[in-house]
Amino acid sequence: MGVEGTVELEVEVDETGRVAVVHIISGEKRLANAAREVVLKKWRYRPATRGGVPVPDTLQVSVAFEMPR
């Protein structure tokens, strides 16, 4: 695509560590949609815990797209 930039996402992670929902906060539309799809399909987390019990959590992440130099 020849486009560079950074995308800000809000990621909701379930108690198993899987990404349940991704909200686009900011970024160029094509990059933001690409980042959202990858995060939903490929990313996994160690779940947050409360009292030793896994719980859902929400976090913000940045995804940078840079052309090779």
N, CA, C and O atoms as a Tripos MOL2 file, in Angstrom:
@<TRIPOS>MOLECULE
protein
  276   275    69     0     0
PROTEIN
NO_CHARGES

@<TRIPOS>ATOM
      1 N           0.8190   -1.1990    0.0000 N.3       1 MET1
      2 CA          0.0000    0.0000    0.0000 C.3       1 MET1
      3 C           0.8610    1.2590    0.0000 C.2       1 MET1
      4 O           0.4100    2.3160   -0.4410 O.2       1 MET1
      5 N           2.0960    1.1560    0.4900 N.am      2 GLY2
      6 CA          2.9590    2.3220    0.5190 C.3       2 GLY2
      7 C           2.5680    3.3610    1.5470 C.2       2 GLY2
      8 O           2.9050    4.5350    1.3960 O.2       2 GLY2
      9 N           1.8630    2.9540    2.5870 N.am      3 VAL3
     10 CA          1.3920    3.8850    3.6200 C.3       3 VAL3
     11 C           2.0700    3.5420    4.9370 C.2       3 VAL3
     12 O           2.1780    2.3730    5.3050 O.2       3 VAL3
     13 N           2.5250    4.5660    5.6400 N.am      4 GLU4
     14 CA          3.1130    4.3820    6.9630 C.3       4 GLU4
     15 C           2.2500    5.0990    7.9860 C.2       4 GLU4
     16 O           1.4940    6.0100    7.6480 O.2       4 GLU4
     17 N           2.3680    4.6810    9.2350 N.am      5 GLY5
     18 CA          1.6540    5.3550   10.3050 C.3       5 GLY5
     19 C           1.5050    4.4650   11.5150 C.2       5 GLY5
     20 O           1.8950    3.2980   11.5040 O.2       5 GLY5
     21 N           0.9390    5.0330   12.5510 N.am      6 THR6
     22 CA          0.6870    4.3040   13.7910 C.3       6 THR6
     23 C          -0.8070    4.2950   14.0550 C.2       6 THR6
     24 O          -1.4980    5.2980   13.8770 O.2       6 THR6
     25 N          -1.2820    3.1450   14.4800 N.am      7 VAL7
     26 CA         -2.6940    2.9470   14.7900 C.3       7 VAL7
     27 C          -2.8240    2.7070   16.2910 C.2       7 VAL7
     28 O          -2.0450    1.9540   16.8750 O.2       7 VAL7
     29 N          -3.7930    3.3400   16.8990 N.am      8 GLU8
     30 CA         -4.0890    3.1320   18.3170 C.3       8 GLU8
     31 C          -5.3670    2.3020   18.4240 C.2       8 GLU8
     32 O          -6.3880    2.6260   17.8180 O.2       8 GLU8
     33 N          -5.2880    1.2290   19.2030 N.am      9 LEU9
     34 CA         -6.4260    0.3300   19.3640 C.3       9 LEU9
     35 C          -6.7360    0.1200   20.8430 C.2       9 LEU9
     36 O          -5.8440    0.1830   21.6890 O.2       9 LEU9
     37 N          -8.0020   -0.1280   21.1420 N.am     10 GLU10
     38 CA         -8.4130   -0.5880   22.4590 C.3      10 GLU10
     39 C          -8.7860   -2.0550   22.3040 C.2      10 GLU10
     40 O          -9.6500   -2.4050   21.5010 O.2      10 GLU10
     41 N          -8.1240   -2.9090   23.0820 N.am     11 VAL11
     42 CA         -8.2680   -4.3510   22.9350 C.3      11 VAL11
     43 C          -8.9090   -4.9270   24.1900 C.2      11 VAL11
     44 O          -8.4140   -4.7400   25.3020 O.2      11 VAL11
     45 N         -10.0290   -5.6360   23.9900 N.am     12 GLU12
     46 CA        -10.6890   -6.3380   25.0900 C.3      12 GLU12
     47 C         -10.2590   -7.8020   25.0420 C.2      12 GLU12
     48 O         -10.4640   -8.4930   24.0440 O.2      12 GLU12
     49 N          -9.6590   -8.2580   26.1360 N.am     13 VAL13
     50 CA         -9.1410   -9.6240   26.2360 C.3      13 VAL13
     51 C         -10.0210  -10.4060   27.2060 C.2      13 VAL13
     52 O         -10.3260   -9.9340   28.3010 O.2      13 VAL13
     53 N         -10.4310  -11.6170   26.7900 N.am     14 ASP14
     54 CA        -11.2810  -12.4140   27.6800 C.3      14 ASP14
     55 C         -10.4320  -13.1650   28.7090 C.2      14 ASP14
     56 O          -9.2060  -13.0560   28.7140 O.2      14 ASP14
     57 N         -11.0990  -13.9250   29.5750 N.am     15 GLU15
     58 CA        -10.4010  -14.6060   30.6720 C.3      15 GLU15
     59 C          -9.4970  -15.7370   30.2040 C.2      15 GLU15
     60 O          -8.7180  -16.2650   30.9980 O.2      15 GLU15
     61 N          -9.5820  -16.1250   28.9210 N.am     16 THR16
     62 CA         -8.6790  -17.1590   28.3900 C.3      16 THR16
     63 C          -7.4550  -16.5550   27.7250 C.2      16 THR16
     64 O          -6.5350  -17.2830   27.3510 O.2      16 THR16
     65 N          -7.4280  -15.2260   27.5720 N.am     17 GLY17
     66 CA         -6.3140  -14.5510   26.9080 C.3      17 GLY17
     67 C          -6.5570  -14.2740   25.4430 C.2      17 GLY17
     68 O          -5.7000  -13.7140   24.7600 O.2      17 GLY17
     69 N          -7.7170  -14.6600   24.9600 N.am     18 ARG18
     70 CA         -8.0550  -14.3820   23.5520 C.3      18 ARG18
     71 C          -8.6160  -12.9690   23.4120 C.2      18 ARG18
     72 O          -9.2910  -12.4530   24.3040 O.2      18 ARG18
     73 N          -8.3160  -12.3630   22.2700 N.am     19 VAL19
     74 CA         -8.8570  -11.0370   21.9810 C.3      19 VAL19
     75 C         -10.3260  -11.1960   21.6000 C.2      19 VAL19
     76 O         -10.6570  -11.9210   20.6620 O.2      19 VAL19
     77 N         -11.2010  -10.5130   22.3340 N.am     20 ALA20
     78 CA        -12.6330  -10.6250   22.1000 C.3      20 ALA20
     79 C         -13.1550   -9.5070   21.1970 C.2      20 ALA20
     80 O         -13.9730   -9.7470   20.3090 O.2      20 ALA20
     81 N         -12.6740   -8.2800   21.4330 N.am     21 VAL21
     82 CA        -13.1520   -7.1090   20.7010 C.3      21 VAL21
     83 C         -11.9820   -6.1490   20.5100 C.2      21 VAL21
     84 O         -11.1440   -5.9920   21.3980 O.2      21 VAL21
     85 N         -11.9340   -5.5110   19.3430 N.am     22 VAL22
     86 CA        -10.9310   -4.4760   19.0820 C.3      22 VAL22
     87 C         -11.6550   -3.2230   18.6020 C.2      22 VAL22
     88 O         -12.4080   -3.2660   17.6290 O.2      22 VAL22
     89 N         -11.4220   -2.1090   19.2890 N.am     23 HIS23
     90 CA        -11.9750   -0.8120   18.9010 C.3      23 HIS23
     91 C         -10.8420    0.0360   18.3380 C.2      23 HIS23
     92 O          -9.7690    0.1180   18.9350 O.2      23 HIS23
     93 N         -11.0740    0.6620   17.2000 N.am     24 ILE24
     94 CA        -10.0900    1.5600   16.6110 C.3      24 ILE24
     95 C         -10.2240    2.9190   17.2800 C.2      24 ILE24
     96 O         -11.3010    3.5170   17.2970 O.2      24 ILE24
     97 N          -9.1150    3.3980   17.8310 N.am     25 ILE25
     98 CA         -9.1100    4.7090   18.4760 C.3      25 ILE25
     99 C          -8.6760    5.7750   17.4770 C.2      25 ILE25
    100 O          -9.3120    6.8210   17.3510 O.2      25 ILE25
    101 N          -7.5690    5.4910   16.7590 N.am     26 SER26
    102 CA         -7.0860    6.4550   15.7780 C.3      26 SER26
    103 C          -6.1700    5.7680   14.7750 C.2      26 SER26
    104 O          -5.6620    4.6720   15.0130 O.2      26 SER26
    105 N          -5.9770    6.4360   13.6580 N.am     27 GLY27
    106 CA         -5.0790    5.9430   12.6290 C.3      27 GLY27
    107 C          -5.7290    5.9770   11.2640 C.2      27 GLY27
    108 O          -6.9520    6.0550   11.1470 O.2      27 GLY27
    109 N          -4.9040    5.9190   10.2310 N.am     28 GLU28
    110 CA         -5.3720    5.9120    8.8480 C.3      28 GLU28
    111 C          -6.2840    4.6970    8.6520 C.2      28 GLU28
    112 O          -5.9640    3.6000    9.1100 O.2      28 GLU28
    113 N          -7.3970    4.8870    7.9860 N.am     29 LYS29
    114 CA         -8.4590    3.8820    7.9270 C.3      29 LYS29
    115 C          -7.9740    2.5140    7.4440 C.2      29 LYS29
    116 O          -8.2920    1.5030    8.0700 O.2      29 LYS29
    117 N          -7.2120    2.4560    6.3470 N.am     30 ARG30
    118 CA         -6.7670    1.1590    5.8190 C.3      30 ARG30
    119 C          -5.8310    0.4610    6.7900 C.2      30 ARG30
    120 O          -5.9250   -0.7500    6.9940 O.2      30 ARG30
    121 N          -4.9210    1.2330    7.3940 N.am     31 LEU31
    122 CA         -4.0010    0.6510    8.3740 C.3      31 LEU31
    123 C          -4.7550    0.1820    9.6120 C.2      31 LEU31
    124 O          -4.4860   -0.8960   10.1410 O.2      31 LEU31
    125 N          -5.6940    0.9930   10.0660 N.am     32 ALA32
    126 CA         -6.4560    0.6520   11.2680 C.3      32 ALA32
    127 C          -7.2460   -0.6360   11.0680 C.2      32 ALA32
    128 O          -7.2870   -1.4870   11.9570 O.2      32 ALA32
    129 N          -7.8650   -0.7780    9.9140 N.am     33 ASN33
    130 CA         -8.6290   -1.9980    9.6430 C.3      33 ASN33
    131 C          -7.7170   -3.2140    9.5460 C.2      33 ASN33
    132 O          -8.0690   -4.2890   10.0330 O.2      33 ASN33
    133 N          -6.5540   -3.0600    8.9240 N.am     34 ALA34
    134 CA         -5.5940   -4.1690    8.8240 C.3      34 ALA34
    135 C          -5.1000   -4.5720   10.2100 C.2      34 ALA34
    136 O          -5.0280   -5.7600   10.5250 O.2      34 ALA34
    137 N          -4.7610   -3.5870   11.0360 N.am     35 ALA35
    138 CA         -4.2870   -3.8730   12.3940 C.3      35 ALA35
    139 C          -5.3740   -4.5690   13.2030 C.2      35 ALA35
    140 O          -5.1000   -5.5350   13.9150 O.2      35 ALA35
    141 N          -6.5930   -4.0860   13.0950 N.am     36 ARG36
    142 CA         -7.7150   -4.6800   13.8360 C.3      36 ARG36
    143 C          -7.8780   -6.1500   13.4750 C.2      36 ARG36
    144 O          -8.0430   -6.9850   14.3640 O.2      36 ARG36
    145 N          -7.8350   -6.4790   12.2000 N.am     37 GLU37
    146 CA         -8.0020   -7.8690   11.7590 C.3      37 GLU37
    147 C          -6.8890   -8.7720   12.2850 C.2      37 GLU37
    148 O          -7.1560   -9.8850   12.7370 O.2      37 GLU37
    149 N          -5.6450   -8.3010   12.2290 N.am     38 VAL38
    150 CA         -4.5210   -9.1100   12.7140 C.3      38 VAL38
    151 C          -4.6200   -9.3300   14.2130 C.2      38 VAL38
    152 O          -4.4090  -10.4430   14.6940 O.2      38 VAL38
    153 N          -4.9350   -8.2890   14.9480 N.am     39 VAL39
    154 CA         -5.0500   -8.4140   16.4050 C.3      39 VAL39
    155 C          -6.1550   -9.4090   16.7610 C.2      39 VAL39
    156 O          -5.9700  -10.2490   17.6410 O.2      39 VAL39
    157 N          -7.2950   -9.3200   16.0870 N.am     40 LEU40
    158 CA         -8.4050  -10.2390   16.3710 C.3      40 LEU40
    159 C          -8.0470  -11.6920   16.0670 C.2      40 LEU40
    160 O          -8.4120  -12.5890   16.8280 O.2      40 LEU40
    161 N          -7.3440  -11.9300   14.9740 N.am     41 LYS41
    162 CA         -7.0860  -13.3030   14.5240 C.3      41 LYS41
    163 C          -5.8300  -13.9340   15.1040 C.2      41 LYS41
    164 O          -5.7890  -15.1500   15.2950 O.2      41 LYS41
    165 N          -4.8060  -13.1400   15.3880 N.am     42 LYS42
    166 CA         -3.4960  -13.7170   15.7040 C.3      42 LYS42
    167 C          -2.9790  -13.4620   17.1160 C.2      42 LYS42
    168 O          -2.2200  -14.2770   17.6410 O.2      42 LYS42
    169 N          -3.3630  -12.3660   17.7370 N.am     43 TRP43
    170 CA         -2.7730  -12.0160   19.0230 C.3      43 TRP43
    171 C          -3.4140  -12.8000   20.1530 C.2      43 TRP43
    172 O          -4.6190  -13.0480   20.1570 O.2      43 TRP43
    173 N          -2.5720  -13.1900   21.1240 N.am     44 ARG44
    174 CA         -3.0230  -13.8500   22.3510 C.3      44 ARG44
    175 C          -2.2790  -13.2080   23.5260 C.2      44 ARG44
    176 O          -1.1460  -12.7470   23.3810 O.2      44 ARG44
    177 N          -2.9180  -13.1880   24.6570 N.am     45 TYR45
    178 CA         -2.3410  -12.5950   25.8620 C.3      45 TYR45
    179 C          -2.3880  -13.5890   27.0080 C.2      45 TYR45
    180 O          -3.1860  -14.5270   27.0040 O.2      45 TYR45
    181 N          -1.5220  -13.3700   27.9890 N.am     46 ARG46
    182 CA         -1.6770  -14.0480   29.2660 C.3      46 ARG46
    183 C          -2.7750  -13.2680   29.9770 C.2      46 ARG46
    184 O          -2.6370  -12.0600   30.1650 O.2      46 ARG46
    185 N          -3.8570  -13.9230   30.3740 N.am     47 PRO47
    186 CA         -4.9830  -13.1830   30.9430 C.3      47 PRO47
    187 C          -4.6210  -12.4690   32.2510 C.2      47 PRO47
    188 O          -3.7630  -12.9090   33.0160 O.2      47 PRO47
    189 N          -5.3010  -11.3700   32.4620 N.am     48 ALA48
    190 CA         -5.1740  -10.6750   33.7420 C.3      48 ALA48
    191 C          -5.7610  -11.5770   34.8240 C.2      48 ALA48
    192 O          -6.5960  -12.4360   34.5430 O.2      48 ALA48
    193 N          -5.3230  -11.3750   36.0460 N.am     49 THR49
    194 CA         -5.8830  -12.1650   37.1520 C.3      49 THR49
    195 C          -6.2820  -11.2420   38.2910 C.2      49 THR49
    196 O          -5.7190  -10.1630   38.4750 O.2      49 THR49
    197 N          -7.2510  -11.6900   39.0360 N.am     50 ARG50
    198 CA         -7.6790  -10.9990   40.2470 C.3      50 ARG50
    199 C          -7.8440  -12.0770   41.3010 C.2      50 ARG50
    200 O          -8.7020  -12.9510   41.1760 O.2      50 ARG50
    201 N          -7.0280  -12.0180   42.3320 N.am     51 GLY51
    202 CA         -7.0700  -13.0520   43.3630 C.3      51 GLY51
    203 C          -6.6770  -14.4170   42.8130 C.2      51 GLY51
    204 O          -7.1410  -15.4500   43.2960 O.2      51 GLY51
    205 N          -5.8060  -14.4090   41.7870 N.am     52 GLY52
    206 CA         -5.3490  -15.6520   41.1850 C.3      52 GLY52
    207 C          -6.3060  -16.2640   40.1750 C.2      52 GLY52
    208 O          -6.0460  -17.3380   39.6330 O.2      52 GLY52
    209 N          -7.4160  -15.5760   39.9250 N.am     53 VAL53
    210 CA         -8.4280  -16.0830   38.9830 C.3      53 VAL53
    211 C          -8.3660  -15.2490   37.7020 C.2      53 VAL53
    212 O          -8.4020  -14.0200   37.7730 O.2      53 VAL53
    213 N          -8.2730  -15.8930   36.5270 N.am     54 PRO54
    214 CA         -8.2580  -15.1360   35.2680 C.3      54 PRO54
    215 C          -9.5410  -14.3200   35.0910 C.2      54 PRO54
    216 O         -10.6420  -14.8000   35.3610 O.2      54 PRO54
    217 N          -9.3740  -13.0710   34.6290 N.am     55 VAL55
    218 CA        -10.5080  -12.1620   34.4100 C.3      55 VAL55
    219 C         -10.3260  -11.4260   33.0790 C.2      55 VAL55
    220 O          -9.2020  -11.2810   32.5990 O.2      55 VAL55
    221 N         -11.4270  -10.9630   32.4860 N.am     56 PRO56
    222 CA        -11.3190  -10.1340   31.2830 C.3      56 PRO56
    223 C         -10.6500   -8.8080   31.6150 C.2      56 PRO56
    224 O         -10.6950   -8.3510   32.7570 O.2      56 PRO56
    225 N         -10.0260   -8.1900   30.6080 N.am     57 ASP57
    226 CA         -9.3540   -6.9100   30.8120 C.3      57 ASP57
    227 C          -9.3620   -6.1420   29.4980 C.2      57 ASP57
    228 O          -9.5740   -6.7150   28.4290 O.2      57 ASP57
    229 N          -9.1310   -4.8500   29.5910 N.am     58 THR58
    230 CA         -9.0610   -3.9810   28.4180 C.3      58 THR58
    231 C          -7.7500   -3.2150   28.4670 C.2      58 THR58
    232 O          -7.3380   -2.7390   29.5250 O.2      58 THR58
    233 N          -7.0890   -3.0980   27.3060 N.am     59 LEU59
    234 CA         -5.8420   -2.3580   27.2410 C.3      59 LEU59
    235 C          -5.7460   -1.6100   25.9330 C.2      59 LEU59
    236 O          -6.4490   -1.9240   24.9730 O.2      59 LEU59
    237 N          -4.8660   -0.6100   25.8950 N.am     60 GLN60
    238 CA         -4.6010    0.1320   24.6690 C.3      60 GLN60
    239 C          -3.2730   -0.3110   24.1050 C.2      60 GLN60
    240 O          -2.3090   -0.5130   24.8450 O.2      60 GLN60
    241 N          -3.2200   -0.4660   22.7700 N.am     61 VAL61
    242 CA         -1.9840   -0.8400   22.1000 C.3      61 VAL61
    243 C          -1.7740    0.0570   20.8930 C.2      61 VAL61
    244 O          -2.7250    0.5880   20.3180 O.2      61 VAL61
    245 N          -0.5090    0.2160   20.5200 N.am     62 SER62
    246 CA         -0.1270    0.9310   19.3120 C.3      62 SER62
    247 C           0.4620   -0.0660   18.3420 C.2      62 SER62
    248 O           1.2470   -0.9300   18.7320 O.2      62 SER62
    249 N           0.0880    0.0490   17.0700 N.am     63 VAL63
    250 CA          0.6440   -0.7920   16.0190 C.3      63 VAL63
    251 C           1.2580    0.1470   14.9880 C.2      63 VAL63
    252 O           0.5670    0.9850   14.4100 O.2      63 VAL63
    253 N           2.5770   -0.0010   14.7600 N.am     64 ALA64
    254 CA          3.2890    0.8610   13.8180 C.3      64 ALA64
    255 C           3.4710    0.1610   12.4810 C.2      64 ALA64
    256 O           3.8570   -1.0070   12.4300 O.2      64 ALA64
    257 N           3.1960    0.8690   11.4150 N.am     65 PHE65
    258 CA          3.4300    0.3770   10.0550 C.3      65 PHE65
    259 C           4.5440    1.2420    9.4620 C.2      65 PHE65
    260 O           4.4050    2.4600    9.3450 O.2      65 PHE65
    261 N           5.6490    0.5940    9.0910 N.am     66 GLU66
    262 CA          6.7950    1.3030    8.5260 C.3      66 GLU66
    263 C           7.2710    0.5860    7.2740 C.2      66 GLU66
    264 O           7.3100   -0.6440    7.2350 O.2      66 GLU66
    265 N           7.6280    1.3360    6.2720 N.am     67 MET67
    266 CA          8.1920    0.7810    5.0530 C.3      67 MET67
    267 C           9.6460    0.3980    5.3290 C.2      67 MET67
    268 O          10.3460    1.1190    6.0400 O.2      67 MET67
    269 N          10.1150   -0.7420    4.7680 N.am     68 PRO68
    270 CA         11.5220   -1.1040    4.9360 C.3      68 PRO68
    271 C          12.4130   -0.0390    4.3100 C.2      68 PRO68
    272 O          12.0930    0.5230    3.2630 O.2      68 PRO68
    273 N          13.5040    0.2180    4.9530 N.am     69 ARG69
    274 CA         14.4420    1.2510    4.4520 C.3      69 ARG69
    275 C          15.6210    0.5800    3.7810 C.2      69 ARG69
    276 O          16.5230    1.2610    3.2920 O.2      69 ARG69
@<TRIPOS>BOND
     1     1     2 1
     2     2     3 1
     3     3     4 2
     4     3     5 am
     5     5     6 1
     6     6     7 1
     7     7     8 2
     8     7     9 am
     9     9    10 1
    10    10    11 1
    11    11    12 2
    12    11    13 am
    13    13    14 1
    14    14    15 1
    15    15    16 2
    16    15    17 am
    17    17    18 1
    18    18    19 1
    19    19    20 2
    20    19    21 am
    21    21    22 1
    22    22    23 1
    23    23    24 2
    24    23    25 am
    25    25    26 1
    26    26    27 1
    27    27    28 2
    28    27    29 am
    29    29    30 1
    30    30    31 1
    31    31    32 2
    32    31    33 am
    33    33    34 1
    34    34    35 1
    35    35    36 2
    36    35    37 am
    37    37    38 1
    38    38    39 1
    39    39    40 2
    40    39    41 am
    41    41    42 1
    42    42    43 1
    43    43    44 2
    44    43    45 am
    45    45    46 1
    46    46    47 1
    47    47    48 2
    48    47    49 am
    49    49    50 1
    50    50    51 1
    51    51    52 2
    52    51    53 am
    53    53    54 1
    54    54    55 1
    55    55    56 2
    56    55    57 am
    57    57    58 1
    58    58    59 1
    59    59    60 2
    60    59    61 am
    61    61    62 1
    62    62    63 1
    63    63    64 2
    64    63    65 am
    65    65    66 1
    66    66    67 1
    67    67    68 2
    68    67    69 am
    69    69    70 1
    70    70    71 1
    71    71    72 2
    72    71    73 am
    73    73    74 1
    74    74    75 1
    75    75    76 2
    76    75    77 am
    77    77    78 1
    78    78    79 1
    79    79    80 2
    80    79    81 am
    81    81    82 1
    82    82    83 1
    83    83    84 2
    84    83    85 am
    85    85    86 1
    86    86    87 1
    87    87    88 2
    88    87    89 am
    89    89    90 1
    90    90    91 1
    91    91    92 2
    92    91    93 am
    93    93    94 1
    94    94    95 1
    95    95    96 2
    96    95    97 am
    97    97    98 1
    98    98    99 1
    99    99   100 2
   100    99   101 am
   101   101   102 1
   102   102   103 1
   103   103   104 2
   104   103   105 am
   105   105   106 1
   106   106   107 1
   107   107   108 2
   108   107   109 am
   109   109   110 1
   110   110   111 1
   111   111   112 2
   112   111   113 am
   113   113   114 1
   114   114   115 1
   115   115   116 2
   116   115   117 am
   117   117   118 1
   118   118   119 1
   119   119   120 2
   120   119   121 am
   121   121   122 1
   122   122   123 1
   123   123   124 2
   124   123   125 am
   125   125   126 1
   126   126   127 1
   127   127   128 2
   128   127   129 am
   129   129   130 1
   130   130   131 1
   131   131   132 2
   132   131   133 am
   133   133   134 1
   134   134   135 1
   135   135   136 2
   136   135   137 am
   137   137   138 1
   138   138   139 1
   139   139   140 2
   140   139   141 am
   141   141   142 1
   142   142   143 1
   143   143   144 2
   144   143   145 am
   145   145   146 1
   146   146   147 1
   147   147   148 2
   148   147   149 am
   149   149   150 1
   150   150   151 1
   151   151   152 2
   152   151   153 am
   153   153   154 1
   154   154   155 1
   155   155   156 2
   156   155   157 am
   157   157   158 1
   158   158   159 1
   159   159   160 2
   160   159   161 am
   161   161   162 1
   162   162   163 1
   163   163   164 2
   164   163   165 am
   165   165   166 1
   166   166   167 1
   167   167   168 2
   168   167   169 am
   169   169   170 1
   170   170   171 1
   171   171   172 2
   172   171   173 am
   173   173   174 1
   174   174   175 1
   175   175   176 2
   176   175   177 am
   177   177   178 1
   178   178   179 1
   179   179   180 2
   180   179   181 am
   181   181   182 1
   182   182   183 1
   183   183   184 2
   184   183   185 am
   185   185   186 1
   186   186   187 1
   187   187   188 2
   188   187   189 am
   189   189   190 1
   190   190   191 1
   191   191   192 2
   192   191   193 am
   193   193   194 1
   194   194   195 1
   195   195   196 2
   196   195   197 am
   197   197   198 1
   198   198   199 1
   199   199   200 2
   200   199   201 am
   201   201   202 1
   202   202   203 1
   203   203   204 2
   204   203   205 am
   205   205   206 1
   206   206   207 1
   207   207   208 2
   208   207   209 am
   209   209   210 1
   210   210   211 1
   211   211   212 2
   212   211   213 am
   213   213   214 1
   214   214   215 1
   215   215   216 2
   216   215   217 am
   217   217   218 1
   218   218   219 1
   219   219   220 2
   220   219   221 am
   221   221   222 1
   222   222   223 1
   223   223   224 2
   224   223   225 am
   225   225   226 1
   226   226   227 1
   227   227   228 2
   228   227   229 am
   229   229   230 1
   230   230   231 1
   231   231   232 2
   232   231   233 am
   233   233   234 1
   234   234   235 1
   235   235   236 2
   236   235   237 am
   237   237   238 1
   238   238   239 1
   239   239   240 2
   240   239   241 am
   241   241   242 1
   242   242   243 1
   243   243   244 2
   244   243   245 am
   245   245   246 1
   246   246   247 1
   247   247   248 2
   248   247   249 am
   249   249   250 1
   250   250   251 1
   251   251   252 2
   252   251   253 am
   253   253   254 1
   254   254   255 1
   255   255   256 2
   256   255   257 am
   257   257   258 1
   258   258   259 1
   259   259   260 2
   260   259   261 am
   261   261   262 1
   262   262   263 1
   263   263   264 2
   264   263   265 am
   265   265   266 1
   266   266   267 1
   267   267   268 2
   268   267   269 am
   269   269   270 1
   270   270   271 1
   271   271   272 2
   272   271   273 am
   273   273   274 1
   274   274   275 1
   275   275   276 2
@<TRIPOS>SUBSTRUCTURE
     1 MET1         2 RESIDUE 1 A MET
     2 GLY2         6 RESIDUE 1 A GLY
     3 VAL3        10 RESIDUE 1 A VAL
     4 GLU4        14 RESIDUE 1 A GLU
     5 GLY5        18 RESIDUE 1 A GLY
     6 THR6        22 RESIDUE 1 A THR
     7 VAL7        26 RESIDUE 1 A VAL
     8 GLU8        30 RESIDUE 1 A GLU
     9 LEU9        34 RESIDUE 1 A LEU
    10 GLU10       38 RESIDUE 1 A GLU
    11 VAL11       42 RESIDUE 1 A VAL
    12 GLU12       46 RESIDUE 1 A GLU
    13 VAL13       50 RESIDUE 1 A VAL
    14 ASP14       54 RESIDUE 1 A ASP
    15 GLU15       58 RESIDUE 1 A GLU
    16 THR16       62 RESIDUE 1 A THR
    17 GLY17       66 RESIDUE 1 A GLY
    18 ARG18       70 RESIDUE 1 A ARG
    19 VAL19       74 RESIDUE 1 A VAL
    20 ALA20       78 RESIDUE 1 A ALA
    21 VAL21       82 RESIDUE 1 A VAL
    22 VAL22       86 RESIDUE 1 A VAL
    23 HIS23       90 RESIDUE 1 A HIS
    24 ILE24       94 RESIDUE 1 A ILE
    25 ILE25       98 RESIDUE 1 A ILE
    26 SER26      102 RESIDUE 1 A SER
    27 GLY27      106 RESIDUE 1 A GLY
    28 GLU28      110 RESIDUE 1 A GLU
    29 LYS29      114 RESIDUE 1 A LYS
    30 ARG30      118 RESIDUE 1 A ARG
    31 LEU31      122 RESIDUE 1 A LEU
    32 ALA32      126 RESIDUE 1 A ALA
    33 ASN33      130 RESIDUE 1 A ASN
    34 ALA34      134 RESIDUE 1 A ALA
    35 ALA35      138 RESIDUE 1 A ALA
    36 ARG36      142 RESIDUE 1 A ARG
    37 GLU37      146 RESIDUE 1 A GLU
    38 VAL38      150 RESIDUE 1 A VAL
    39 VAL39      154 RESIDUE 1 A VAL
    40 LEU40      158 RESIDUE 1 A LEU
    41 LYS41      162 RESIDUE 1 A LYS
    42 LYS42      166 RESIDUE 1 A LYS
    43 TRP43      170 RESIDUE 1 A TRP
    44 ARG44      174 RESIDUE 1 A ARG
    45 TYR45      178 RESIDUE 1 A TYR
    46 ARG46      182 RESIDUE 1 A ARG
    47 PRO47      186 RESIDUE 1 A PRO
    48 ALA48      190 RESIDUE 1 A ALA
    49 THR49      194 RESIDUE 1 A THR
    50 ARG50      198 RESIDUE 1 A ARG
    51 GLY51      202 RESIDUE 1 A GLY
    52 GLY52      206 RESIDUE 1 A GLY
    53 VAL53      210 RESIDUE 1 A VAL
    54 PRO54      214 RESIDUE 1 A PRO
    55 VAL55      218 RESIDUE 1 A VAL
    56 PRO56      222 RESIDUE 1 A PRO
    57 ASP57      226 RESIDUE 1 A ASP
    58 THR58      230 RESIDUE 1 A THR
    59 LEU59      234 RESIDUE 1 A LEU
    60 GLN60      238 RESIDUE 1 A GLN
    61 VAL61      242 RESIDUE 1 A VAL
    62 SER62      246 RESIDUE 1 A SER
    63 VAL63      250 RESIDUE 1 A VAL
    64 ALA64      254 RESIDUE 1 A ALA
    65 PHE65      258 RESIDUE 1 A PHE
    66 GLU66      262 RESIDUE 1 A GLU
    67 MET67      266 RESIDUE 1 A MET
    68 PRO68      270 RESIDUE 1 A PRO
    69 ARG69      274 RESIDUE 1 A ARG
